[in-house]
C-alpha cells in the first residue's frame, strides 16, 4: 500500500486515550506498526509537558524519533534527544495581569511553574485531575498571581476551569482586554485556555513539518475538541473521533469510531493497512 502520509498528529485526551486515560492495546499496536513504516508520530496536546511522557513511552517515540507538542503547541520537544525545539510562553507581567483579572470570576485558574501546579486549594475545580494527568505536584499558595509574580514564572499557558454552565457565559468577559496579547481556545466543556499570541497546534505542526521537510498534504491528524480544529485544518487529512464535538466533525475529512472503540486503529487500518 502506497504510503501517502509521513506524519500522524494525535491529540491525547478524548482521542489517543480512552475515557480511562489509557491507550488500548489495539491502538498502540497500530501506531507502533505505522512508525515501523517510517511515519513520524506527533503527540499534540493541551497538557503540560510532563503530561505527555507516559504516552510517549507507551508508543516508543524515543526509538522512532517522535515529537511532543505540549501546552497546545507552546512547546515542541524532540522525544529522542529531549531538545526543546520551540518554546513560547506568556511574559510574566502579562500572566500576572491576566490571573488578577480572573479573580473577578468564580473559576479555577490552573497554572504551573514547570514543576508544580500553583493553586490556593488542592481541591479547587480540576486541580487534582490536572495534577494526575500531567504527573505534576500541587503547590499551595496564598494567591496565584502573587506566587507567579514572586517566582518569576512565565507560563506556557493559563487554564481557566469551571463547570460548563458557569464557564461558557463568562468566555467573552474572561478574554476581554487580552485578545491583542493572547490567544484563547476552549479545549473541553470545562476548560478555556489562554496562550501567547500565535500559539496553536497548527502553528507548531507547521514548524515541525518545515524542519522535517514534510508537506501539510502528507500529514494526517486526529482530534476530538475545539482546540484540535486548527490542527485538522492544517493537515492534509483530518480525522474526527466519533466522540468529537460537532464543529470538528463538520470540518473533518473522516469521522472514525470513538476513543473508546479504537477509532484511531480503525482509521489507520484503512490508510496504512496495519
Helices and strands as residue ranges (DSSP letters): E 7-10, H 25-36, E 40-44, G 49-52, H 53-58, E 67-70, G 71-73, E 75-78, E 84-87, H 92-102, E 108-112, E 116-119, H 127-133, E 137-140, H 144-151, E 157-161, H 164-175, E 182-188, E 191-196, H 201-212, G 216-218, E 219-223, G 226-228, H 229-234, E 237-240, H 246-251, E 254-255, H 263-272
